[in-house]
């Protein structure tokens, strides 16, 4: 009897976490599934039968969103700004992390570390007004740099702390061997250290890219010109552009998910390797 109870308890311990995880996944995927289903419906079907499958699967919503609402243009703007910002953040944070963890700056390293820590604790919303005034004074307002520079600045502190944690785990013997081979400090960083830390660098890039891709407040305030408008901001104007066409709006939302899905599909092996490490 006791052994049976013990087996049941062990089985329950293994089942409950999986049930909780499945419920959580269902809650997360339900809105996505509803948007995907609605993207193939007409307006009347979405309003009259919001929970049913479409009677006729329409691909015209995707074409209307991509061409009629200029999603292709906004998609390209978001992609260019997000990629440039994430790449520059990765380069700068990698160089900074190497300097803080491998080079000796008496007193200065602690000051830089504390400044980055304070910057990490400052909410981005509190920077909107000073950034707006700064960008206006530098004549960068309504240009792509009005988003690229703030995105790099905001993403830098967290990226430095994440990369520094990985750099500290690298054995110093590798650097000594590189120095013995005649490598400069830059050659040591980019030819020895960076290739070793590629798997940890990928999640840092993804974190910054997705954060920039989904950002709305700064994009709406600093880049109102339609020529440079990003995809999240363009969603607000869809009601006027598409005359309340909810099907095309849902199709545009699905387009906004494409980069995140592609990044995961292409880099999933490296992400899993990083998690296991």
N, C-alpha and C positions, 0 to 999 in steps of 0.2 A: 504493500500500500504506500509506504513511504517512498519507495523508488518510483512508483507511478506518479506520485505528487511532484517529486523532484523533476522527473522528465517533463511533466506538464508545465512546471514553472520555467524550465529552460526553454521549452518550445514557445511559451508565451513571451519570454524576454526577447526571443529572436523575431517573433511575429509583430509585436507592438511597434517597434521602430519602423518596420517596413510599411505597416498600415499608415502610420503618421506621415511617413515620407510620401506615400502614394496620394494621401489626401492633400498634402501640401502641393505636390506636382499638379494635381487636378485643379486646385484653386488658381495656380499660376497659369496653366494652359487654357483654362476655360475662356477668359476674355480673348485670347489669341485665336482660339477656335471659332468664337462667335464672329470676330472681325473677318477672318478668312471666309467663313460661310456667307457673311453679308456682302462680301466683295463680289460675289457672283449673282446677287439679287438686283431686282429693280427697286425703286423707291417705294412703290406700293407694297411689294412683298416684305420689305424691311419693316415698314410701319404696321401693316396688317398682320403679318406672321413672323415676328422677330425671332422665334425659336425653331422654326421649321427649316428644312432644306429647300433650296430654290427649286421651283418647278422647271426652270430652264437655266442651265449654267451659262451665265453671260461672261464672255471675255472682253466685251466692249468697255466695261468699267475700267479695266486696266489701260486700254488704249486711250480712253478719254482722259484719264488722270495723267498718263505719261505725255500726251501731246496737247490736249485741250487746256489742261491746267498747268502746263509747263513744269511738271514734276521732274522731267529729265534735266532741265536747267538747274533747278533747286538742288536736285540730287548731286549733280556735278559740283556745285558750289560747296555743299556740305562735305563731299568727299575730299576735295582739294584742301579745304581749310582744316579738316580733321586730321588728314594724313600728314600734312606739313607740320601742324602743331605737335602731333604725337611723336613724329620722327625727331624734331628739334628738341622736344622735352627729353626724349630718350638719350640723345647725344650729350646734351648738357648735364643731365643727371648722372650719366655714366662717368663723365669726366670729373664731375664734382665729387662723386662717391669715391672714385679712385684717389683723388687728392686728399680727401678727409680720412680715408682708412689706411693708405699706404705711404703718404708723405708727411713729414714732420713740420708742423707750423706751431711753435710754442705759443700757447695762449689764443692764437687766432682760430684754431680748429674748434675750440670750445665755443668761441663767440659765434662762428658760423653755424655750428650745430644748434645753438640756442635760438638764433635768429630763424633758422628753418623750422624749429619746433614751434615757435610763436606764430610763424606764418601758416603752419599747418592747422593751428587752432582758430585762425581768423575765418569767419564765415564769408563765403564769396559774395553774398548779398550786401554786406556792409561796405564792399569796395566799389559798388556801382557808381555812386556819385563822384568820388575822387577819380576813378578811372575815366568817367565821362568827361570831366573837366580836363584831365591830362591829355586825353586823345584829341579833344577839341583844340587845345593849345598847341599840340604837335602836328595838327592838320592831318591826322590819321583817321578822323571820324568818317564813317561811311566808306571805308576802304577795307579790303580783306585783312590788313594788318591790325585793324581795330579789334578783331577777334583772335588772330593768331598770337599776338604778343600777350594778351591776358591769359589765353589758354595755356601757353608755355609757362608763364609765371605761376599760375595757380597749380598746375600739375607738377611743378618742380619739387616742392618740399616732400610730398609723399613718395615720389619716385626715388629721390635721394635716399630716404630711409629704407625703402625696400631693397634697392640695389646695394646699399652699404652693408646690409645684413648678409647678402650673398658674398660680397667681396671679403668680408672678415673670415669666412669659412675656407678661403683658398690658402693653401700652404705657401709660406714665404719662399720655400725652396724653388718653386717654379720661377719666381721673380729673380732669384739669385742666378739661376741657370740662364735666364734671358739676358741678364746683365753681363754674365761671363761670355755670352755669344756676341756681345757688342751692341745690343739693342739700346736705343735711346728710351727716354721715359714714355714718349708717345708710341714708339714701336712696342714697348713692353705692354702698354695698355691695349692697343688695337690688334696686336698679333699674338699675344699670350693670354691676357686676362679675359678680353671680350669673347673670343671663341669658346672658352670654357663656360662662360656664364650666359650663352645664348638661350638655353631653356628658361632660366629665370627672367631674362629680359623680355621675352615674348609676352608674359602676363602683364608686365609693366606697360608695354606698348598697347596691348588690348584695353587695359584699364583707362589709359589716357584717350585712346581713340574713341571708345564708346562714350566716355564722359563728354568729349567735345562734340560727338555726333548728336547726342541727345540734348545738349545744352540749349536753353530757350531764352532766359532772361537777358544775358549779354547780347546774344544774336539779335534779339528784338529791339534792344536799346541802342546798340552801337552800329548796327548795320541795317537801317530801315530801307535803304535803296533797293528797289525790286531787282535790279541787275545783279546784286550780290547777295540776295536773300537766301537763307539756308532753308533746308527742308522742314525742320520743326516749326519755324516761324511761318512758313507758307501754309501750314495746316490751318492756321487761324483764318486766313483769307479764303479758304476753300468754299465757305458757305456762299460768298458772293460770286466767286468765279464759276462755281458749278451749279448755282441756283438750288441749293439744298440737295444736291445729289449725293446721298449717303453711300450709295454703292461705290462711286468713284472715290469718295473720301476714304472708305475702308480699303480700297485698292491702293491708294497712296500710302496708307499706313503700312500695308504689306510691303510696299517698295522700301519703306524706311527700315524694315527688318532685314533686308538682303545683306548689307555689309556685315552685320553681326553674325548671321548664319554662315556666310562665306568664310569669315575669319575663323570661326570655330571648326568648320569642316576641313579647312586647309591646314590648320595648326593644332588640331586636337591631339595628335600624337605627342607633340612637344609639350603641350599643356599638361597632359597626363604624366609625362616623364618628369616634369617639374614638380607636380603634386607628390609623386612617389618619392622623389628625392628629398 
